[in-house]
Amino acid sequence: MSFLSKVVFASACTLSIGIIGYVHYKQYLDREQLHEGVLRDVERRQKRKAENLYSLQQQIDLTKELKKQRTEDGIT
């Protein structure tokens, strides 16, 4: 083999290995980003659930207070 053919072959191998390495690295990053998205969704759901429970408790407290005021005023 001539020197030029060896250089072309080596550069083609290097380029192929680089492309394969990049694709694997990109897949790994994409997989990590998807996993982080799932974790953010779970956190968002838990936060929303806590907010809803707080709002529900406030409504229950207000309802109790209103019933108490009505019974004190003699209104049924």
C-alpha positions as CSV (number, residue, x, y, z in Angstrom):
1,M,0.0,0.0,0.0
2,S,1.1,3.5,-0.7
3,F,1.6,6.1,1.9
4,L,-1.4,8.1,0.6
5,S,-3.7,5.1,0.8
6,K,-2.6,4.4,4.4
7,V,-3.3,8.1,5.4
8,V,-6.7,8.0,3.8
9,F,-7.6,4.7,5.5
10,A,-6.4,6.0,8.9
11,S,-8.3,9.2,8.5
12,A,-11.5,7.4,7.5
13,C,-11.1,5.1,10.5
14,T,-10.5,8.0,12.8
15,L,-13.5,9.9,11.4
16,S,-15.7,6.8,11.7
17,I,-14.7,6.2,15.3
18,G,-15.3,9.9,16.1
19,I,-18.8,9.8,14.6
20,I,-19.7,6.7,16.4
21,G,-18.4,8.1,19.7
22,Y,-20.3,11.3,19.2
23,V,-23.6,9.5,18.5
24,H,-23.2,7.4,21.6
25,Y,-22.4,10.5,23.7
26,K,-25.4,12.3,22.2
27,Q,-27.7,9.4,23.0
28,Y,-26.4,9.4,26.6
29,L,-27.1,13.1,27.0
30,D,-30.6,12.8,25.5
31,R,-31.4,9.9,27.8
32,E,-30.2,12.0,30.8
33,Q,-32.3,15.0,29.7
34,L,-35.4,12.8,29.4
35,H,-34.8,11.4,32.8
36,E,-34.5,14.9,34.3
37,G,-37.7,15.8,32.6
38,V,-39.5,13.0,34.3
39,L,-38.1,14.0,37.7
40,R,-39.2,17.6,37.1
41,D,-42.7,16.4,36.2
42,V,-42.9,14.3,39.4
43,E,-41.8,17.3,41.5
44,R,-44.3,19.6,39.7
45,R,-47.1,17.1,40.4
46,Q,-46.1,16.9,44.1
47,K,-46.0,20.6,44.4
48,R,-49.4,21.0,42.7
49,K,-50.8,18.3,45.0
50,A,-49.5,20.1,48.1
51,E,-51.0,23.4,46.8
52,N,-54.4,21.7,46.2
53,L,-54.4,20.2,49.6
54,Y,-53.6,23.6,51.2
55,S,-56.4,25.2,49.2
56,L,-58.8,22.5,50.2
57,Q,-57.9,22.9,53.9
58,Q,-58.5,26.6,53.6
59,Q,-61.9,26.0,52.1
60,I,-62.8,23.6,54.8
61,D,-61.7,26.1,57.5
62,L,-63.7,28.8,55.8
63,T,-66.7,26.6,55.6
64,K,-66.5,25.7,59.3
65,E,-66.1,29.4,60.2
66,L,-69.2,30.3,58.0
67,K,-71.3,27.6,59.7
68,K,-70.1,28.8,63.1
69,Q,-71.1,32.4,62.2
70,R,-74.5,31.2,60.9
71,T,-75.2,29.3,64.1
72,E,-74.2,32.2,66.2
73,D,-76.5,34.5,64.2
74,G,-79.3,32.0,64.5
75,I,-79.5,31.4,60.8
76,T,-79.8,27.8,59.7
